[in-house]
Amino acid sequence: MSEICKNWTQWLKKNRFAGQTPEMIEQTTRWLEAVRDVVLVYADIQPTETVLDIGCGTGLLAFKALEMQQCKGNVIFSDMFQDCLDDCKKILDESGVTEGYELLKCPVEHIALPMSTVHKAVMRSVLVHVVNKQPAINEIYRVLKPGGKFCAFEPIIRSNTRYWEILDPNYIDDYEDFKRVENEIMDDPLDSLCNFDENTLRTNLEIAGFSIPEVKLQEVRSSYVVQPDMVREWFVNPPSPSQPSTKDRFLKYFDFPKVSKYMIQVEDYLTGRTLSLKTNAVFINATK
Ligand SMILES: C[S@@+](CC[C@H](N)C(=O)[O-])C[C@H]1O[C@@H](n2cnc3c(N)ncnc32)[C@H](O)[C@@H]1O
C-alpha cells in the first residue's frame, strides 16, 4: 500500500486531484459526471431492473442509477474493498435510503452472484486496475441475463501523451534513458494500467461471448499552464493505492540521485509552460 494513499476512498476523494488547481478539480468533476452520464445512457436503465455497478468506489455510477430508478429496482454496489462499500453505505444512511439497493463485496474476477442475474452491468475505470482482463470480462458476461448489457468506460493510458513527448532533449540530461524506460513501462504486459487498448478489449469481449461489442475510442485534448508543484505531484502520487508512483517506477531502473535530478529538471522545464496533452479512453456498450 502506498505511503501517501491508504485506500481507494482516500484516492478517489483526495489523491486523484493532487496537484490540480481548483479550476482543474471543477473540470475533472464535471468530466466525471459527463462520463457517468454517457455510461448510464448506454445502459438504458429501466425502473425495475437489477443494475450491478462493478468496482463502485464512492458510488459515482450506482448513486445516479439509484436516482434514475427511484428505488424501484435493485442497484448492487459492488467492490472488492470494504472501505468503498462502507463509504457508500454511510451516504445511503445519511440520505435515508433504505431500499432498492444491495452492497456486495467481491472482486470482478469472482462476482458473488449466480449466473444470469443482472439486467445491466456498469463500470468505470476498474479493468485498468485488473492485470488479467479476460477472466474479469468472462465473469461480467456470466452474471448478465441474456439480452443484458455491459456498459463501461476505461482509460487507455498507453496511448496518452508521454513525458518524453513534452520535454526538450537539450534541457534534460538523461532524456534518452528516461524515454527508453518510460516506453518500456508502457509496454509491460504485467502492468494493469497499460497492458491493454481498444483492440485487446474488443477481443476480450468477443471471447467472453458478447456479439459485435461496441468499443468507442475517445481522444481528448486538454491544454493548461503547469503550476509550481504540479510536476512533483504527478511523480509522487500513485495511480491507485496499491500501485507504485511514476517516481517509484523510475527508481526500479535508476538510482535515487538520477531520478531526483530528472524530476527537478522536468519541473524546471515544464513549470509555467502551456501544455497540450492527449488522453485516450473507451466507452464499451456490449449486449449478451
Ligand atoms: C478508479 S476507481 C473507480 C471507482 C468508481 N467506479 C468511479 O467511477 O468513481 C477503481 C475502483 O475499482 C475497484 N477495484 C479495483 N480492483 C478491483 C477488482 N479486481 N474487483 C473489483 N473492484 C476493483 C477499487 O476498489 C475502486 O473502487
The ligand as an SDF file (V2000), in Angstrom:
LIG
                    3D

 27 29  0  0  0  0  0  0  0  0999 V2000
  -10.6630    4.3350  -10.2560 C   0  0  0  0  0  0  0  0  0  0  0  0
  -11.7270    3.5970   -9.0760 S   0  0  0  0  0  0  0  0  0  0  0  0
  -13.3110    3.8380   -9.8340 C   0  0  0  0  0  0  0  0  0  0  0  0
  -14.4330    3.8930   -8.8560 C   0  0  0  0  0  0  0  0  0  0  0  0
  -15.8010    4.1790   -9.4390 C   0  0  0  0  0  0  0  0  0  0  0  0
  -16.1700    3.1710  -10.4160 N   0  0  0  0  0  0  0  0  0  0  0  0
  -15.8500    5.5530  -10.0590 C   0  0  0  0  0  0  0  0  0  0  0  0
  -16.1300    5.6570  -11.2550 O   0  0  0  0  0  0  0  0  0  0  0  0
  -15.6230    6.5410   -9.3640 O   0  0  0  0  0  0  0  0  0  0  0  0
  -11.4410    1.8900   -9.2170 C   0  0  0  0  0  0  0  0  0  0  0  0
  -12.3330    1.0480   -8.3350 C   0  0  0  0  0  0  0  0  0  0  0  0
  -12.1500   -0.3180   -8.6870 O   0  0  0  0  0  0  0  0  0  0  0  0
  -12.1110   -1.0950   -7.5170 C   0  0  0  0  0  0  0  0  0  0  0  0
  -11.3530   -2.3000   -7.8470 N   0  0  0  0  0  0  0  0  0  0  0  0
  -10.0460   -2.3990   -8.1170 C   0  0  0  0  0  0  0  0  0  0  0  0
   -9.7300   -3.6530   -8.4400 N   0  0  0  0  0  0  0  0  0  0  0  0
  -10.8960   -4.3580   -8.3930 C   0  0  0  0  0  0  0  0  0  0  0  0
  -11.2440   -5.7260   -8.6380 C   0  0  0  0  0  0  0  0  0  0  0  0
  -10.3310   -6.6100   -9.0080 N   0  0  0  0  0  0  0  0  0  0  0  0
  -12.5270   -6.0930   -8.4810 N   0  0  0  0  0  0  0  0  0  0  0  0
  -13.4740   -5.1800   -8.1140 C   0  0  0  0  0  0  0  0  0  0  0  0
  -13.2050   -3.8910   -7.8670 N   0  0  0  0  0  0  0  0  0  0  0  0
  -11.9280   -3.4960   -8.0040 C   0  0  0  0  0  0  0  0  0  0  0  0
  -11.4500   -0.2050   -6.4870 C   0  0  0  0  0  0  0  0  0  0  0  0
  -11.7550   -0.5980   -5.1840 O   0  0  0  0  0  0  0  0  0  0  0  0
  -12.0300    1.1520   -6.8510 C   0  0  0  0  0  0  0  0  0  0  0  0
  -13.2160    1.3860   -6.1530 O   0  0  0  0  0  0  0  0  0  0  0  0
  1  2  1  0
  2  3  1  0
  2 10  1  0
  3  4  1  0
  4  5  1  0
  5  6  1  0
  5  7  1  0
  7  8  2  0
  7  9  1  0
 10 11  1  0
 11 12  1  0
 11 26  1  0
 12 13  1  0
 13 14  1  0
 13 24  1  0
 14 15  1  0
 14 23  1  0
 15 16  2  0
 16 17  1  0
 17 18  1  0
 17 23  2  0
 18 19  1  0
 18 20  2  0
 20 21  1  0
 21 22  2  0
 22 23  1  0
 24 25  1  0
 24 26  1  0
 26 27  1  0
M  CHG  2   2   1   9  -1
M  END
$$$$
